C-alpha cells in the first residue's frame, strides 16, 4: 500500500510540474 501511495504521489507531482511548466512557457511565449 505504501508503495502504491508513493507512486500515485509521484505521478501527481510530475503532472502538476509539467502543467505548471507548460503554463509558464505559454506565458513566456
Backbone as a chain_set.jsonl record, in Angstrom:
{"seq": "XXXXXXXXXXXXXXXXXXXXXXXXXXXXX", "coords": {"N": [[0.835, -1.206, 0.0], [1.94, 1.216, 0.781], [3.853, 1.595, -1.179], [2.237, 1.878, -3.427], [0.888, 4.248, -2.819], [3.05, 6.0, -2.816], [3.841, 5.912, -5.483], [1.561, 6.946, -6.736], [1.56, 9.51, -5.654], [3.951, 10.478, -6.692], [3.407, 10.496, -9.457], [1.331, 12.363, -9.486], [2.653, 14.696, -8.617], [4.493, 14.972, -10.705], [2.743, 15.419, -12.873], [1.58, 17.844, -12.101], [3.865, 19.463, -12.102], [4.618, 19.376, -14.799], [2.364, 20.56, -15.895], [2.439, 23.16, -14.773], [4.873, 23.984, -15.812], [4.352, 23.977, -18.565], [2.348, 25.901, -18.619], [3.747, 28.149, -17.755], [5.606, 28.382, -19.792], [3.875, 28.968, -21.867], [3.049, 31.493, -21.097], [5.43, 32.886, -21.247], [5.981, 32.735, -23.958]], "CA": [[0.0, 0.0, 0.0], [2.814, 2.383, 0.869], [4.478, 1.779, -2.497], [1.185, 2.366, -4.33], [0.669, 5.657, -2.479], [4.23, 6.759, -3.239], [3.788, 6.002, -6.953], [0.47, 7.869, -7.07], [2.008, 10.847, -5.289], [4.996, 10.858, -7.652], [2.731, 10.812, -10.725], [0.587, 13.614, -9.285], [3.632, 15.784, -8.57], [5.032, 15.135, -12.057], [1.7, 16.022, -13.708], [1.469, 19.254, -11.702], [5.082, 20.149, -12.54], [4.536, 19.509, -16.255], [1.29, 21.523, -16.168], [2.949, 24.494, -14.436], [5.95, 24.273, -16.753], [3.706, 24.303, -19.844], [1.633, 27.166, -18.416], [4.763, 29.198, -17.674], [6.162, 28.518, -21.144], [2.843, 29.642, -22.653], [3.065, 32.908, -20.725], [6.676, 33.467, -21.75], [5.852, 32.859, -25.415]], "C": [[0.869, 1.255, 0.0], [3.437, 2.678, -0.497], [3.471, 2.38, -3.48], [0.948, 3.851, -4.083], [1.826, 6.511, -2.969], [4.207, 6.961, -4.752], [2.726, 7.011, -7.377], [0.903, 9.3, -6.794], [3.037, 11.356, -6.295], [4.373, 11.276, -8.984], [2.001, 12.141, -10.608], [1.536, 14.801, -9.312], [4.183, 16.052, -9.964], [4.025, 15.831, -12.956], [1.568, 17.505, -13.381], [2.672, 20.042, -12.196], [5.039, 20.406, -14.046], [3.494, 20.571, -16.61], [1.783, 22.939, -15.915], [4.028, 24.912, -15.421], [5.364, 24.701, -18.101], [3.027, 25.658, -19.748], [2.613, 28.337, -18.429], [5.344, 29.462, -19.067], [5.173, 29.278, -22.025], [2.844, 31.135, -22.361], [4.302, 33.588, -21.304], [6.572, 33.702, -23.262], [4.733, 33.865, -25.698]], "O": [[0.572, 2.23, -0.691], [3.539, 3.83, -0.918], [3.804, 3.271, -4.261], [0.822, 4.627, -5.03], [1.619, 7.613, -3.477], [4.516, 8.046, -5.244], [2.958, 7.831, -8.265], [0.649, 10.198, -7.597], [3.0, 12.518, -6.7], [4.764, 12.287, -9.568], [2.046, 12.958, -11.527], [1.251, 15.807, -9.962], [4.329, 17.205, -10.369], [4.387, 16.729, -13.717], [1.455, 18.333, -14.286], [2.521, 21.172, -12.661], [5.373, 21.494, -14.514], [3.708, 21.383, -17.511], [1.575, 23.826, -16.743], [4.087, 26.075, -15.82], [5.825, 25.67, -18.704], [3.11, 26.469, -20.67], [2.35, 29.378, -19.031], [5.545, 30.61, -19.465], [5.568, 30.123, -22.829], [2.662, 31.95, -23.265], [4.234, 34.717, -21.789], [7.015, 34.729, -23.775], [4.431, 34.142, -26.859]]}, "num_chains": 1, "name": "protein.A"}
